[in-house]
Amino acid sequence: DRVKSWEKKLNTVVECLDIWYHVQRKWMYLESIFVGADDIRMQLPEEAKKFDATSKIFKGLMNDTNGNPNIVKACCADNRLDTFKDLSERLDKCQKSL
């Protein structure tokens, strides 16, 4: 039972890290656009608001992880994988709106 439990946890960690890196790359790219360029924010105010909301969630996750830097706990936290999937979809929509 312990082996199966660890196998499940480690599979979750792998899946979570994969999407986490993907989200982080997208967030970094879009942050440079939405935070660094006021003209973009003025031209796309709704998308800027959506990015800001998404960014707030992402930064909250990063702060939580920084406070407890245990990768298994970070990836296996309640709804963490689903949250990253949702963030990925939101960031995709922001990027497509450009």
N, C-alpha and C positions, 0 to 999 in steps of 0.2 A: 504493500500500500504506500509506503514512504517513497519508493522508487517511482511509482506511477504519479504520485503527487508532485514530486520534483520534476518529472518529465513534463507534466502539464504546465507547471510554473515556468520552466525554461523555454517551452514552446511559446508561451505567452510573451515572455521577455523578448524572444527573437522577433515575433510578429510586431510587438509594440515598438521595439527599437527601429525596425524597418520603416514603419510609418512615421515614427518620431523624427528620424533624420530627414525624411521626405518633407514633413511639415516645417521643420526648421529651415531647410533650404528655401522653400517657398516663402516663408515668413521673412527671412532675411532679404530676399529679392524684393518683395513687395514693400517692406518697411522703408527701404531706400527710396522707393518711388513715392509712397504716400506720406511719409514723414519728412522727407528731404525736399519735396517740391510742392510749394503752395499753389502753383498754377494747376497742378493735377487735382489737388483737393478742391479747388474752385470749379474746375471743369466737371468733376465727377463727385459731387458732394454726398450722394447716397452711397456710392461705393466706398468713399473715404470713411463714412460712418460705419459701414459694415466691416471694413478692415479694422477700424479702431476697436469695435466690439470683439472681433476675433483675436486681435492682438492682446487685448486685456485678458482673455481666457488663457491664451498661450503663455503670457508672462506670469499669470497666476500659477500655472502648472510648473513653470521653471522655478519660481520662488518656492513652491512646495517641495520640489525635488532638491533644491539647494538646501533647504532646511532639514531634509532627511535623505542624504545621498546614498540610499541603498537601492540598487537597480531592480532587484526582485520586488521590493515593496513598491517602488515607483511604478513599475509596469503592471503589477498585479492589483493595484488599488482599484476600488470600485469604479467601474465604468471608464477606466483610463483609456483602454483601447478604443472604445466607442467614441470617447471625447476626441482622441487624435484623428479618428476617421472623419468625424464631423468637421474638425478644424481643416483637414485636408480638402474636404468638399467646399467649405467656405472660401478657403484661399484660392482654390481653382476658379471659383466664380468671380472672385476679385480680379484675378489675373486675366480672365477672359473678357472682362469689362473694359480692359485698357485699350 
